Amino acid sequence: MRYGLLTELLENRHSGVTSLFVRDWVTDIDIGIFEHEIGNPQPVSIDLEVHISGADAPKRDEIDAVVDYDYMRAVLDRVIASKRYNLLETLASEVLDGCLMPCEVVGAAVTVTKLAVIEGNGRIGCTLTRIR
């Protein structure tokens, strides 16, 4: 599991953890510091994972009884559309800020990966993790 350490840390602080995730969301983003990158969107993969204290079943089997996964997609859409980014780290940090907004979320991690930067199918990226 990619975020195993975060889950382990949170489980030690709380009685169980519920993890929600969006993985392998690929979109073209105008990002980068080099002249050839500016104005030329490139494929980027984004993975998000948010952690909520407790692992009990919801009190009701209704969407309003849980943190809705859709908020993570909304954060991604809003952040990506807000401006052009030079650095993966800046984009990841702003996505992470949005993911930590619901008071139920006790920790989150975001990985942003450029998919077409290095020859031979190599990738570069960063992961940012925060725990409240």
RODO-2510 file (C-alpha; in nm, 4 decimals, decimal comma):
residues 132
     n   res          X          Y          Z
     1     m     0,0000     0,0000     0,0000
     2     r     0,1424     0,3336    -0,1049
     3     y     0,0366     0,5253     0,2076
     4     g     0,0950     0,2472     0,4624
     5     l     0,3091     0,4585     0,6946
     6     l     0,0427     0,7290     0,7174
     7     t    -0,2244     0,4705     0,7964
     8     e    -0,0010     0,3127     1,0609
     9     l     0,0649     0,6499     1,2263
    10     l    -0,3030     0,7345     1,2321
    11     e    -0,4076     0,3949     1,3667
    12     n    -0,1712     0,4486     1,6593
    13     r    -0,3397     0,7843     1,7359
    14     h    -0,6995     0,6766     1,6851
    15     s    -0,9177     0,3698     1,7164
    16     g    -0,9003     0,2617     1,3559
    17     v    -0,8943     0,4597     1,0367
    18     t    -1,1184     0,4807     0,7328
    19     s    -0,9280     0,5628     0,4146
    20     l    -1,0865     0,7142     0,1062
    21     f    -0,8897     0,7434    -0,2149
    22     v    -0,8771     0,8550    -0,5746
    23     r    -0,6003     0,6791    -0,7659
    24     d    -0,4478     0,7099    -1,1086
    25     w    -0,6496     1,0144    -1,2102
    26     v    -0,4720     1,1222    -1,5286
    27     t    -0,5264     1,4673    -1,6747
    28     d    -0,3287     1,7067    -1,8921
    29     i    -0,1951     2,0045    -1,6956
    30     d     0,0068     2,3063    -1,8041
    31     i     0,2826     2,2693    -1,5439
    32     g     0,6571     2,3083    -1,5390
    33     i     0,9424     2,5556    -1,5261
    34     f     1,1059     2,4914    -1,8610
    35     e     1,0268     2,6986    -2,1681
    36     h     0,9165     2,3917    -2,3662
    37     e     0,6635     2,3054    -2,0893
    38     i     0,4953     2,6453    -2,0650
    39     g     0,1740     2,6464    -2,2656
    40     n     0,2087     2,2767    -2,3470
    41     p    -0,0098     2,0658    -2,1161
    42     q     0,1383     1,7300    -2,0249
    43     p    -0,0100     1,4146    -1,8730
    44     v    -0,0040     1,4096    -1,4946
    45     s    -0,1316     1,1355    -1,2651
    46     i    -0,2755     1,2263    -0,9267
    47     d    -0,3344     0,9949    -0,6312
    48     l    -0,5179     1,1148    -0,3212
    49     e    -0,5816     0,9421     0,0055
    50     v    -0,7650     1,0914     0,3016
    51     h    -0,7961     0,9326     0,6421
    52     i    -1,0855     0,9656     0,8810
    53     s    -1,0695     0,8652     1,2454
    54     g    -1,2571     0,5432     1,3181
    55     a    -1,3403     0,2363     1,1169
    56     d    -1,7001     0,1780     1,2221
    57     a    -1,9804     0,1328     0,9733
    58     p    -2,1817     0,4493     0,9054
    59     k    -2,4852     0,4990     1,1282
    60     r    -2,7023     0,4962     0,8136
    61     d    -2,6404     0,3555     0,4669
    62     e    -2,6801     0,7029     0,3163
    63     i    -2,4273     0,9343     0,1496
    64     d    -2,4869     1,2142     0,4009
    65     a    -2,3686     0,9821     0,6816
    66     v    -2,0108     0,9717     0,5462
    67     v    -1,7487     1,1976     0,3904
    68     d    -1,8426     1,1918     0,0226
    69     y    -1,5565     1,0902    -0,2114
    70     d    -1,6798     1,3483    -0,4575
    71     y    -1,5305     1,6321    -0,2516
    72     m    -1,1818     1,5053    -0,3468
    73     r    -1,2639     1,5246    -0,7165
    74     a    -1,4079     1,8734    -0,6641
    75     v    -1,0854     1,9819    -0,4892
    76     l    -0,8800     1,8510    -0,7815
    77     d    -1,0981     2,0254    -1,0386
    78     r    -1,0904     2,3552    -0,8472
    79     v    -0,7157     2,3565    -0,7811
    80     i    -0,6158     2,2536    -1,1331
    81     a    -0,8441     2,5175    -1,2880
    82     s    -0,7338     2,7945    -1,0482
    83     k    -0,3979     2,8796    -1,2062
    84     r    -0,0901     2,7557    -1,3900
    85     y     0,1671     2,5809    -1,1712
    86     n     0,5439     2,5769    -1,2096
    87     l     0,6112     2,3084    -0,9485
    88     l     0,4531     1,9726    -0,8722
    89     e     0,5098     2,0481    -0,5041
    90     t     0,2978     2,3643    -0,5195
    91     l     0,0132     2,1840    -0,6957
    92     a     0,0315     1,8941    -0,4480
    93     s     0,0310     2,1302    -0,1491
    94     e    -0,2791     2,3152    -0,2676
    95     v    -0,4610     1,9881    -0,3373
    96     l    -0,3631     1,8671     0,0098
    97     d    -0,4956     2,1889     0,1685
    98     g    -0,8345     2,1234     0,0077
    99     c    -0,8381     1,7577     0,1052
   100     l    -0,7851     1,8483     0,4715
   101     m    -1,0827     2,0880     0,4814
   102     p    -1,3498     1,8505     0,6199
   103     c    -1,3161     1,8403     0,9985
   104     e    -1,3510     1,4599     0,9934
   105     v    -1,0247     1,4204     0,7982
   106     v    -0,7272     1,3565     1,0293
   107     g    -0,4625     1,3066     0,7622
   108     a    -0,4112     1,3021     0,3898
   109     a    -0,1530     1,2346     0,1215
   110     v    -0,1312     1,3407    -0,2404
   111     t     0,1053     1,2175    -0,5086
   112     v     0,1491     1,4111    -0,8321
   113     t     0,3427     1,2391    -1,1106
   114     k     0,4514     1,3706    -1,4497
   115     l     0,4090     1,0766    -1,6855
   116     a     0,6005     1,1864    -1,9958
   117     v     0,9121     1,3635    -1,8755
   118     i     1,1907     1,1070    -1,8802
   119     e     1,2771     0,8966    -2,1849
   120     g     1,2027     0,5273    -2,1591
   121     n     0,8700     0,5705    -1,9803
   122     g     1,0334     0,7209    -1,6720
   123     r     0,8274     0,9375    -1,4383
   124     i     0,8979     1,2058    -1,1826
   125     g     0,6792     1,3229    -0,9006
   126     c     0,6320     1,4044    -0,5370
   127     t     0,4196     1,2941    -0,2454
   128     l     0,3107     1,5293     0,0317
   129     t     0,1571     1,3951     0,3526
   130     r     0,0026     1,5825     0,6429
   131     i    -0,1451     1,4645     0,9721
   132     r    -0,3503     1,6923     1,1964
***
